[in-house]
Amino acid sequence: MKIDLNQIKELRELTGAGIMDVRKALEESDGDQKKALQALKKKGAEVAEKKKERATGAGLLEAYVHNGGKVVAVVELLCETDFVARNEEFKALAHEIAMQVASMNPKNTEELLKQEYIRDASKTITDLVNELIGKIRENIKINRFQRFELGE
């Protein structure tokens, strides 16, 4: 089956995956976008699994203020290199995770990773992290977080 350039573009916009990975997933799924999306998700998880033991010595702290200053969440998101820590997508992930913590008040990192993502219930926080790991090919880890609420 011939894969249309628009199909590749659309799936890339959805996933952020590389052109060759998207093309291969579409070819293997005979152009079925849902199947290709699942294949890309699976590949991202496999890449994340391979990278999870690699040292994460860089990263950043991200704070998110919610509810007019009544709730604050701080997240420490780690990666392997300063180069990735300065990457806009990495910063955006840290922000989304801090927003998740402020909104959903998880008790620990394990609970946070299993939570449905507040912007898209079809994904978990693990899925978000794995998607970026699959894209940048570097280990990413939520090291710790803290949530503060006025009057607690």
C-alpha positions in Angstrom: 0.0 0.0 0.0 1.3 3.5 -0.9 1.4 5.8 2.1 0.1 9.3 1.5 2.3 12.2 2.7 -0.7 13.7 4.5 -1.1 10.5 6.5 2.5 10.8 7.7 2.1 14.5 8.5 -1.1 13.9 10.4 0.3 11.0 12.5 3.5 13.0 13.2 1.5 15.9 14.5 -0.4 13.5 16.8 2.7 11.7 18.1 5.8 13.8 17.5 7.4 10.6 16.3 10.1 10.7 13.5 9.1 10.5 9.9 10.7 7.1 9.3 9.0 5.6 12.4 5.6 7.0 11.3 6.1 5.8 7.7 7.0 2.3 8.9 4.1 2.1 11.3 1.7 3.2 8.6 3.1 0.7 6.1 2.9 -2.2 8.6 -0.7 -1.3 9.5 -1.7 -1.0 5.8 -2.4 2.7 6.3 -4.7 2.2 9.3 -4.0 5.3 11.5 -5.4 3.7 14.7 -3.2 0.6 14.3 -0.2 2.8 13.4 -0.8 4.9 16.5 -0.9 1.8 18.7 2.3 0.6 17.1 4.1 3.9 17.7 2.9 3.9 21.3 4.2 0.4 21.8 7.5 1.3 20.2 7.8 4.3 22.5 7.2 2.1 25.5 9.9 -0.4 24.3 12.4 2.4 23.9 11.5 3.7 27.4 12.0 0.2 28.8 15.5 0.0 27.2 16.5 3.4 28.5 15.1 3.2 32.1 18.4 2.1 33.7 20.4 4.9 32.2 21.6 7.6 34.6 19.5 10.8 34.8 21.9 13.4 36.1 20.3 16.5 34.5 16.8 17.9 34.6 14.8 20.8 36.0 12.3 21.9 38.6 9.0 23.1 37.4 6.4 24.9 39.5 2.8 25.4 38.7 0.4 27.7 40.5 -3.3 26.8 40.4 -6.5 28.2 41.7 -5.5 31.8 42.1 -2.4 31.0 44.1 -4.1 28.6 46.5 -2.4 25.5 45.2 1.2 25.1 44.1 2.9 22.0 42.7 6.7 21.6 42.2 8.0 18.7 40.1 11.6 17.5 39.7 11.9 16.0 36.2 15.2 14.3 35.4 16.9 13.4 32.1 20.3 12.3 30.9 21.8 15.6 29.5 21.6 19.3 30.0 20.8 19.5 26.3 17.5 17.7 26.8 16.8 19.6 30.0 16.8 22.8 28.0 14.6 21.3 25.3 11.2 23.0 25.0 9.3 19.7 24.8 11.0 18.5 28.0 10.1 21.8 29.7 6.5 21.4 28.4 6.3 17.9 29.8 7.5 19.1 33.2 4.8 21.8 33.2 2.1 19.3 32.3 3.2 17.0 35.1 3.2 19.9 37.6 -0.3 20.8 36.5 -1.4 17.2 36.9 0.0 17.1 40.4 -1.7 20.4 41.3 -5.0 19.2 39.9 -5.1 15.5 40.9 -3.0 15.5 44.1 -1.3 12.1 43.7 0.2 10.6 46.9 3.4 9.3 45.2 5.2 9.0 41.9 3.8 5.5 41.2 0.2 6.8 41.6 1.0 9.8 39.5 2.4 7.7 36.6 -0.8 5.6 36.6 -3.2 8.5 36.5 -5.2 9.5 33.5 -3.7 12.6 32.0 -6.1 15.5 32.7 -6.0 16.9 29.2 -6.5 13.5 27.5 -8.1 10.6 29.4 -6.9 8.2 26.7 -3.4 8.6 28.0 -1.7 8.1 31.4 1.2 10.1 32.7 3.4 7.1 31.9 2.3 7.4 28.3 3.3 11.1 28.2 6.7 10.4 29.6 7.2 7.4 27.2 6.2 9.4 24.2 8.9 11.9 24.8 11.5 9.2 25.6 10.6 7.5 22.3 11.0 10.8 20.5 14.3 12.1 22.1 15.8 8.7 22.9 16.9 9.7 26.4 15.7 8.4 29.8 13.3 10.7 31.6 12.2 10.2 35.2 9.9 12.0 37.6 12.2 12.0 40.6 9.9 13.7 43.1 7.1 16.2 43.5 5.4 18.3 46.2 2.0 19.9 46.4 1.1 22.7 48.7 -2.4 23.9 49.3 -3.3 27.0 51.3 -4.8 26.1 54.7 -3.6 22.5 54.8 
